[in-house]
Amino acid sequence: MERIKVQQLLYYIGGYTKIIIGDCQDNKFNELWRGEVDDLDWDNIPCEDRYVEHITVVEGEDWLQIWV
């Protein structure tokens, strides 16, 4: 499976999708950005060149979690 960068994924999902971008270091989740895709500054996308490692939606929540 081809790896995808954060910027590419955000272009695909778009709209009012609520997302959390984060990474995990030292067994601790570090939130890097939270909000709706439409609120992004498309000239300054957080972690745009990092590869997506995992995507999940936690049951009962309406946030798409993107792990880099």
C-alpha positions as CSV (number, residue, x, y, z in Angstrom):
1,M,0.0,0.0,0.0
2,E,1.3,3.4,-0.9
3,R,2.0,5.8,1.9
4,I,0.1,9.1,2.0
5,K,1.2,12.5,3.4
6,V,-1.0,14.5,5.7
7,Q,-1.6,17.2,3.0
8,Q,-2.8,14.6,0.5
9,L,-5.2,13.1,3.0
10,L,-6.7,16.5,4.0
11,Y,-7.4,17.3,0.4
12,Y,-9.3,14.0,0.0
13,I,-11.4,14.3,3.2
14,G,-12.1,18.1,3.0
15,G,-15.2,19.9,4.1
16,Y,-16.3,20.2,7.7
17,T,-14.6,17.0,8.8
18,K,-13.3,17.5,12.4
19,I,-9.8,16.2,12.8
20,I,-7.1,15.8,15.3
21,I,-3.5,15.5,14.1
22,G,-1.1,14.1,16.6
23,D,2.0,12.0,17.1
24,C,3.0,9.6,19.8
25,Q,6.4,9.9,21.5
26,D,7.5,8.3,24.8
27,N,4.0,6.6,25.0
28,K,2.3,10.0,25.1
29,F,-0.1,11.4,22.5
30,N,1.0,14.9,21.5
31,E,-1.8,16.9,19.8
32,L,-0.4,19.0,17.0
33,W,-3.6,20.5,15.5
34,R,-7.3,20.2,16.1
35,G,-10.2,21.7,14.1
36,E,-12.2,21.4,11.0
37,V,-10.5,20.9,7.6
38,D,-12.2,24.0,6.2
39,D,-10.5,26.1,9.0
40,L,-7.0,25.1,7.8
41,D,-4.6,27.7,6.5
42,W,-3.9,25.9,3.2
43,D,-0.6,27.8,2.8
44,N,0.6,26.5,6.2
45,I,-0.8,23.0,6.8
46,P,0.4,21.4,10.0
47,C,2.7,18.4,9.4
48,E,1.9,18.6,5.7
49,D,5.0,16.6,4.6
50,R,4.8,13.9,7.3
51,Y,3.4,10.5,6.5
52,V,0.1,9.3,8.0
53,E,0.8,6.3,10.2
54,H,-2.7,5.6,11.4
55,I,-6.2,6.9,11.1
56,T,-9.0,6.2,13.6
57,V,-12.4,7.4,14.8
58,V,-13.1,6.5,18.4
59,E,-16.6,5.1,19.1
60,G,-18.9,7.8,20.3
61,E,-16.7,10.6,19.1
62,D,-17.0,12.6,15.9
63,W,-13.3,13.4,15.5
64,L,-11.1,11.8,12.9
65,Q,-7.7,11.1,14.5
66,I,-4.7,11.3,12.2
67,W,-1.5,9.9,13.7
68,V,1.8,10.9,12.1
